């Protein structure tokens, strides 16, 4: 097996063939899907081409065998990076298709679910290395990116079609509360009925709806502003009864 890797896969000629095939696939991908084209993607590809040519020319010169092996490994690494870029482009393509499909049928929950699922796959692949070296829990890091990026992308694609619609609104909040109330099996039926009426009354007035929507959007986009807006004076005293601890 080791001989196969060293004598077949880690040969400069095979790496050169694979590289030019990958370059062709990259160009076809960008030509077919215009929304994937970006100056940054092409700049990265040009850098990879320069690196590959450097390693190839370095291998072709009269250098020690150890450095020649390192050059072949560098060519192999460049090819791996190109494969990663192609996979990323494919996932981005699926994500953009899902966003566009949802923008054409915004009442279709299946389209919205598909946008979230494809978006999560793309973001997890795109930011996996950032998450590993972020210093935080990779799972929490990726979830944070998803919770910010996907709603913003959905709003942007809707705005491009002339639709101004917030993703997280008081309707979502009320639906979530009703769902949790239905799932709770510990509450008495009478208390559930009272809470259901309270939730209904909470979202009945237009003024409350506007304030809740503003709060939710601030919580998503600018939590610092929300924090300062609610702490204009001195911090409020914590109620020991709410904390479940005796007063001091």
C-alpha positions as CSV (number, residue, x, y, z in Angstrom):
1,X,0.0,0.0,0.0
2,X,2.8,2.4,0.9
3,X,4.5,1.6,-2.4
4,X,1.3,2.4,-4.2
5,X,1.2,5.9,-2.7
6,X,4.8,6.6,-3.2
7,X,5.2,5.2,-6.7
8,X,1.8,6.1,-8.2
9,X,-0.1,8.8,-6.3
10,X,3.0,10.8,-5.3
11,X,4.4,11.2,-8.7
12,X,4.7,14.6,-10.3
13,X,3.2,13.5,-13.6
14,X,0.0,12.3,-12.0
15,X,-0.2,15.4,-9.8
16,X,0.1,17.6,-12.9
17,X,-2.6,15.7,-14.7
18,X,-5.0,15.9,-11.7
19,X,-4.2,19.6,-11.2
20,X,-5.1,20.6,-14.8
21,X,-8.3,18.5,-14.6
22,X,-9.2,20.3,-11.4
23,X,-8.5,23.7,-13.0
24,X,-10.8,22.8,-15.9
25,X,-13.6,21.7,-13.5
26,X,-13.2,24.9,-11.6
27,X,-13.5,27.0,-14.7
28,X,-16.6,25.1,-15.8
29,X,-18.2,25.5,-12.4
30,X,-17.7,29.2,-12.4
31,X,-18.8,29.6,-16.0
32,X,-22.0,27.6,-15.4
33,X,-23.0,29.3,-12.2
34,X,-22.5,33.0,-12.4
35,X,-23.4,33.6,-8.7
36,X,-20.3,31.5,-7.7
37,X,-18.0,33.8,-9.6
38,X,-16.0,36.2,-7.5
39,X,-12.6,38.0,-7.7
40,X,-11.6,36.3,-4.4
41,X,-12.2,32.8,-5.8
42,X,-10.2,33.5,-8.9
43,X,-7.4,35.2,-6.9
44,X,-7.1,32.1,-4.7
45,X,-7.0,29.9,-7.8
46,X,-4.2,32.0,-9.4
47,X,-2.2,31.7,-6.2
48,X,-2.7,27.9,-6.2
49,X,-1.5,27.8,-9.9
50,X,1.6,29.8,-9.0
51,X,2.3,27.5,-6.1
52,X,1.8,24.4,-8.2
53,X,4.1,25.7,-10.9
54,X,6.7,26.6,-8.3
55,X,6.7,23.1,-6.9
56,X,6.7,21.6,-10.4
57,X,9.7,23.7,-11.5
58,X,11.4,23.0,-8.2
59,X,11.1,19.3,-8.7
60,X,12.4,19.6,-12.3
61,X,15.7,21.2,-11.2
62,X,18.7,19.3,-9.9
63,X,18.0,19.4,-6.2
64,X,18.5,16.7,-3.5
65,X,16.0,13.8,-3.5
66,X,14.5,14.9,-0.2
67,X,13.6,18.3,-1.6
68,X,12.1,16.7,-4.7
69,X,9.9,14.6,-2.5
70,X,8.8,17.7,-0.7
71,X,8.0,19.4,-4.0
72,X,5.7,16.5,-5.0
73,X,4.0,16.6,-1.6
74,X,3.5,20.4,-2.2
75,X,1.8,19.6,-5.5
76,X,-0.4,17.0,-3.8
77,X,-1.4,19.5,-1.1
78,X,-2.3,22.1,-3.8
79,X,-4.5,19.5,-5.5
80,X,-6.2,18.7,-2.2
81,X,-7.0,22.4,-1.7
82,X,-8.4,22.6,-5.2
83,X,-10.7,19.6,-4.5
84,X,-11.8,21.3,-1.3
85,X,-12.6,24.5,-3.3
86,X,-14.7,22.4,-5.8
87,X,-16.6,20.8,-3.0
88,X,-17.2,24.2,-1.4
89,X,-18.4,25.6,-4.7
90,X,-20.8,22.7,-5.2
91,X,-22.3,23.1,-1.7
92,X,-22.6,26.9,-2.3
93,X,-24.4,26.2,-5.6
94,X,-26.9,24.0,-3.8
95,X,-27.4,26.6,-1.1
96,X,-28.0,29.4,-3.6
97,X,-30.4,27.3,-5.6
98,X,-32.4,26.6,-2.4
99,X,-32.4,30.3,-1.5
100,X,-33.7,31.2,-4.9
101,X,-36.3,28.5,-4.8
102,X,-37.6,29.7,-1.4
103,X,-37.7,33.4,-2.6
104,X,-40.1,32.3,-5.4
105,X,-42.4,30.5,-3.0
106,X,-42.0,32.0,0.5
107,X,-45.1,30.2,1.9
108,X,-43.6,26.8,1.2
109,X,-42.1,25.5,4.4
110,X,-40.3,22.6,2.6
111,X,-38.3,25.2,0.6
112,X,-37.4,27.1,3.7
113,X,-36.2,23.8,5.4
114,X,-34.2,23.0,2.3
115,X,-32.5,26.4,2.4
116,X,-31.6,25.9,6.1
117,X,-30.2,22.3,5.5
118,X,-28.1,23.2,2.5
119,X,-27.0,26.4,4.2
120,X,-25.8,24.4,7.2
121,X,-23.8,22.0,5.0
122,X,-22.1,24.9,3.2
123,X,-21.3,26.9,6.3
124,X,-20.0,23.9,8.2
125,X,-17.7,23.0,5.3
126,X,-16.7,26.6,4.8
127,X,-15.9,27.4,8.4
128,X,-14.8,24.0,9.8
129,X,-11.1,25.0,10.0
130,X,-12.0,28.4,11.5
131,X,-14.0,26.6,14.1
132,X,-11.1,24.2,15.0
133,X,-8.7,27.0,15.6
134,X,-11.1,29.6,17.1
135,X,-10.4,28.7,20.7
136,X,-14.1,28.0,21.3
137,X,-16.1,24.8,21.0
138,X,-16.2,24.1,17.3
139,X,-19.9,23.1,17.5
140,X,-20.9,26.3,19.2
141,X,-18.8,28.3,16.8
142,X,-20.4,26.8,13.8
143,X,-23.9,27.1,15.3
144,X,-23.3,30.8,15.9
145,X,-22.2,31.3,12.3
146,X,-25.3,29.4,11.0
147,X,-27.7,31.4,13.3
148,X,-26.3,34.7,11.9
149,X,-25.5,33.9,8.3
150,X,-28.5,31.9,7.1
151,X,-31.2,34.4,8.2
152,X,-29.1,37.3,6.7
153,X,-28.8,35.4,3.4
154,X,-32.6,34.6,3.3
155,X,-33.4,38.3,4.0
156,X,-31.0,39.4,1.3
157,X,-32.4,37.1,-1.4
158,X,-35.9,38.3,-0.5
159,X,-34.9,41.9,-0.7
160,X,-33.4,41.3,-4.2
161,X,-36.9,40.2,-5.3
162,X,-38.5,43.2,-3.7
163,X,-39.8,41.4,-0.6
164,X,-39.0,42.9,2.7
165,X,-39.6,40.3,5.3
166,X,-38.0,39.6,8.7
167,X,-37.2,36.0,9.3
168,X,-37.5,36.1,13.1
169,X,-40.7,37.9,14.2
170,X,-43.3,37.8,17.0
171,X,-45.2,35.2,15.0
172,X,-42.2,32.9,15.4
173,X,-42.0,33.6,19.1
174,X,-45.7,32.9,19.7
175,X,-45.6,29.8,17.6
176,X,-42.6,28.6,19.6
177,X,-44.4,29.3,22.9
178,X,-47.5,27.5,21.8
179,X,-45.4,24.5,20.6
180,X,-43.6,24.3,24.0
181,X,-46.9,24.6,25.8
182,X,-48.4,21.7,23.8
183,X,-45.3,19.5,24.5
184,X,-45.3,20.1,28.2
185,X,-46.9,17.2,30.0
186,X,-46.3,18.4,33.5
187,X,-48.6,21.4,33.5
188,X,-52.3,20.9,34.5
189,X,-54.8,21.3,31.7
190,X,-56.5,24.3,33.4
191,X,-53.1,26.1,33.6
192,X,-52.4,25.3,30.0
193,X,-55.7,26.9,28.9
194,X,-54.8,30.0,30.9
195,X,-51.3,30.2,29.5
196,X,-52.7,29.7,25.9
197,X,-55.0,32.7,26.4
198,X,-52.2,34.8,27.8
199,X,-50.0,34.0,24.8
200,X,-52.8,34.9,22.5
201,X,-53.5,38.2,24.2
202,X,-49.7,39.0,24.3
203,X,-49.5,39.0,20.5
204,X,-52.9,40.6,19.9
205,X,-52.0,44.3,20.0
206,X,-50.0,45.9,17.1
207,X,-47.9,48.0,19.4
208,X,-46.7,44.9,21.3
209,X,-46.0,43.1,18.0
210,X,-43.8,46.0,16.8
211,X,-41.8,46.1,20.0
212,X,-41.3,42.3,20.1
213,X,-40.1,42.4,16.4
214,X,-37.7,45.2,17.2
215,X,-36.4,43.3,20.2
216,X,-35.8,40.1,18.2
217,X,-34.0,41.9,15.4
218,X,-31.8,43.7,17.8
219,X,-31.0,40.5,19.6
220,X,-30.0,38.9,16.3
221,X,-28.1,41.8,14.7
222,X,-26.9,44.1,17.5
223,X,-27.2,42.6,20.9
224,X,-24.8,45.2,22.3
225,X,-27.2,48.0,21.4
226,X,-30.0,46.1,23.1
227,X,-27.9,45.6,26.2
228,X,-27.1,49.3,26.5
229,X,-30.7,50.3,25.7
230,X,-32.1,48.3,28.7
231,X,-29.4,49.5,31.1
232,X,-29.7,53.2,30.9
233,X,-29.4,53.7,34.6
234,X,-27.9,51.6,37.4
235,X,-28.3,47.8,37.0
236,X,-31.6,46.7,38.4
237,X,-31.6,44.7,41.7
238,X,-32.0,41.0,41.2
239,X,-35.0,39.6,42.9
240,X,-33.9,36.7,45.2
241,X,-37.3,35.1,44.7
242,X,-36.8,34.9,40.9
243,X,-33.3,33.4,41.4
244,X,-34.6,30.9,43.8
245,X,-32.2,32.0,46.5
246,X,-32.8,33.5,49.9
247,X,-32.2,37.2,50.2
248,X,-29.1,38.4,51.9
